[in-house]
């Protein structure tokens, strides 16, 4: 190809681009310009941005719609993508500019979670996992969790029949463990002063024990470890049923607020995301993960992280999940640094 041919090809490409831009900027069949069309899309973009920036404006009554929105708040990013595609197809500059609002709001809320784990000091590595009362391979689950090499392993839905299997499989690497009710903690460090934490909702009359507290004597100093399994939530015709979960979260938060030790680590299936206002009694006094989405439920197609690691006087620097291990939850691994 000669220089003149290359110049001609470049000119034709530039001309095609100019014509395409002219068509995009031109008026539609109704005589509307790029500024006059797509106003509905622009309004939807502003609404999406408003929900991201101020989800608290959505009331929790009736049906706890506010908590429902907050549980899936990161997924509003998909709404942004759809609106962007429609704005391009609609050739609306107004809609594209309006989309800057939800993009900035989403990035401010969740952009930091894309950061990878930072190299540096890690004082504590923990695993949080609801092993499921239907798990048919507790020994395999225990071995896989131990292979991740954490200092602590917190488990929920421990059945009496499966407990000896976990104890035997974890004994070599984790000589210290405590179990209360259906929750337990395995540790490479000594444990002491273990007790039940009563987080049972008032309307549950049968035996129900899903909270415990123990002191971990680690090389960097002792700290209180709480293991909890809050009540499940349900989505039905009446809305988002989370009253029991919220009540249990308040009871757990009061126990942690009264904790004498300054350092606290909470590990649990909390059946809620950190954005959900139902967990505000906990998130208002504990630090949550700074990076990593780590969606943990359901294991077949995770859409939310309801398995949490939170801390007081410590930073939860990063979280990630392990592969599925016979449960409907994925295990969550967290790295912590003491303040």
N, C-alpha and C positions, 0 to 999 in steps of 0.2 A: 504494500500500500504506500502510495506516495504521500508527500506532505500535504499536497492539495486535497487528496482523498480524505486524509485524516481531518483536515480543517473543515471539509464539507460535511463529514459525518458529525463532527462536534457541533457545527452550526445547526444541522437538522435536529440533533438531540436537544439543543437549547431552545429551538423553535417549538418542538413538541412540549417541552416543559412550560414554555411561556403560554402556549395555547391552553394546556391543562390548567395552569394557574388562573388564566383569564376565565375559563369556564367555571372554575371553583369559586372565583370571586364574583362572578357575574350574577345577574338577577335570575330568580327562578321563574316558573310559569306564571306566578301571581305577582311578579314584579318586586319581590323582596330580595334585599341584598344579604350579604353574609352577616350583617349586623341586625337585620330585621327578622331573620328566621331562626328557629331553634330556641325560642323563648321558653317553651315548656321544658325542654332539656336543660336549659340554664337554671330554671327554677328547681328542677329535680337535683341538679348538681349542688345548688345552695342548700337545699334541704338535707342532702347527704352530708355535706360539710358540717351543717349545724348539728346533726345527730352525732357525728364523730366528736365534735368539739364539746358539745353539751348534752351527752346522753341522759343526764339527770333531769332534763326537762320532761322526759317521758315518765309519766306517773307509774307507780307500782300497783295502783288499784284502778280498775279491776284487773285481776288475772296476772299481776306482777309482770306487766309488759315491759317495764323498765329493766328488770333483771334479765328478761328474755333477750332484749336487744343487746344488753351489755355482754351476755354470754357469747354472742356471735359477732361482736363488734369488729374484729379483724376482717371478717368476711365482707364488710361493706367495701373493701378494696375491689371485690369483683363487680360491685355496682358501678364503681368508678370506671373500670375497664369497659363495661358495657356502654355506659354513657359516653365515653370517649369515642368508641366505635360509631355510635349513633350520631354524635356531633360531626364526625368526619363525613359520614354518609349524607348527613343533612346539610353539609357545607355551612356550618354555623360558627362563625368566629365568636359570637356572643356566648354560646354554650362552651366552647373550648376555653375561653377566658374564665368563665364561671367555674370550670372544673379545677382551676388552680386552688380554690378554697378546700374542697375535700382532699385533694392530693397533699396539700401542706398539712392539713389536720391529721390525715392518716400517717404521713411520714413522722410527724411529731410524736404520735402515740406509739407507733410500732416499728418505725424505721430502725431504731437502735437494737431491736431484737434480732436483726439480721447479722449483727456483728458476730464473728467467730470467737471462740474461746481465746482469751488473751494469754500469752505466755507470761509466766510470773509465779509468784508465790501462791500456793493453794494450801490452806490450812486444814481443810476438811473436805472429803468427798463422801457423798451420801447417795443412797438409792431409796426411792419411794416406790412401792408397788402394791396395788390391790391384786392379790394372787388369784382371786375368784374362788368361791366355794364350789365351783364346778370343775376346777382344774384337775385333770386326770393324770398329771405328771408333776407332782410337787417336788420330787427329787431332781428332775431335770430343770425345773424352774429355779430351785435353790442353787444348783451348780452354775447355771448361767448368770445369776445375780452375783455370785461370789467371784466369778471370773472377771467381772467389771472392776474388781479391786477396790470397792469403797471401804471407808472406815465404819460406816453404819449402814444397816439395811433395815428399813421399816416396812412391815407387812400388815395388810388388812385382810379380812375374811379368812382368818385362820380357823379351820374346823378342828375339833378335838381329834378326829381320826387322822388328819393330815399333819398335825403338829409334831408328832414324833419323827416324821419323815424329814421335816424342815430342820428339826433339832439335830438329827444325825448327819444330814448332808452339810450343814453349816458349821458343825462343831469344830472341825480342824482349823478353819481360818477365823472363826468367830467364837472364841471360848466364853464370851459373856453374852447373855441374852435374858430378856424379861418379857413375859407375856401376861396381859391382863385382858380377859374376855376374848374378843376376836382380833385384837391388835397386838403386835409384838415388835421388839427391837433387838437386833443382833449387832454386836459391837466387837471391835478389836481391842477396845479400851475397857477398863473396869466400869461397872455400873453400881449405883447405890441409891438408896432412898426412893425406891420405886413405889408408886401408888396409883390407884385408879383416879381418873378425872371424870367426874360425873357430867356428861354432856347429853344425857337422855332427855328428849322432849317430854313435857309434862303429860301429854296424852297417850304415851306408850306405857302400858301397864305390865307387859311381860318382861322377862329378864332381857336386859339390853346393856352391854358394856363395850363401848367402842372408843374409850379414851384412856390414855395412860401418860404418866410423867416419870422420868428417871433422871438421875444425874450421871453424866458421862465424865470420867476422869481422864482427859486427854493430855498429851504432852504440852499443849499450848495453854492449859488451864481447864478447869471444870466448867461445864455448862449444863443447863437443863434441856433435855430433849423431850418433846411432846409428840406422841403418835396418836392420830385421830382418824376416825372414819365418820364423817357427817352423813345424815340421812340423805337418801336419794331424792332427786327432783323428778317431776313428771310433767310432760306437756300433753294437755288434753283439751277438751272442749271448754273447760273452765279457765284455761290459760296455763300459766307456768306455776305449778304447785311446788313451792319452795318454803312454805311456812315452817315446817319441821327443821329443814336445813338451816334456815336463818336463826331459829331459836337455839339450835345446837351450837351454831357459830358464836352466838352471843355468850353462851355459857363457857365455851372454850376460851373466848377472848377475856372474860373476867378472870379465869384461872391464870392465864398468862400475865395479865396486868398485875396480879397479886404475887407473881413469882419473885422470890427474894434474890435469886441469882441474876446478875445483869445480862449474862449471855444466855440466849434462848434459841433453839432451833425447833421449828415445827415441821413435821413430816406427816402428810396425810392425804387420803382420798377425801377432798373437801366438797366434792360434787358441785363445784362452782369455779369459774374463772376469776382471776384477780381483778378483772374489770367489773364484775358483778357486785352491785351495791349490797347484796346479801352477805358478802364476806367483808364488808367495810369495817366491822368491829375488829377484824384480824389485820387487814391490810393497813389500817390506820396506825397500827403500832408496830408492825413488822415489815422488814424489807423483803421485796419480792425479786424475782430473777431480772437481771439487767440485760441479758442477751439469751437468745434461743427461744423459738416458739414452743417446741416440744409438745405438740398436740398429743394427748395421751388416750383419748376416748372418742369413739369406740375403736378398738384395736384394728378392726377390719378396714376402717376408713376414718382416721382420727380427724375430728373437726374442732376440738377444744382441749385445752389442758385443764383438767379438773383434779389432777394429782399434783399437789403443791409442795414446795419446800420454801419456807419463809424463815426469817431470822431477825433477832434483835442483837445489836452490837456486833453485827457481821454483815458482810455483803454477799449476796447470792450472785456470783459473777456470771455464771453460765449454767444453762440446763440443756439436756438433750435426752432423747429416748433411746431405749434398746429395742431390739426386735421382739415381736410378740412371743409370749411364753405360756400359751394355754389359758390366758385370761382375756376378758373383754377390755382390759386396760393394758397400756404399754408401760413398762417400767420407766421411771424418770430418774436420771442421774444429775446431780447438782454439785457444783464446785463452790466452796465458801471461803471467804477470807475474813478473819477477825478484824474488827475496827481497831 
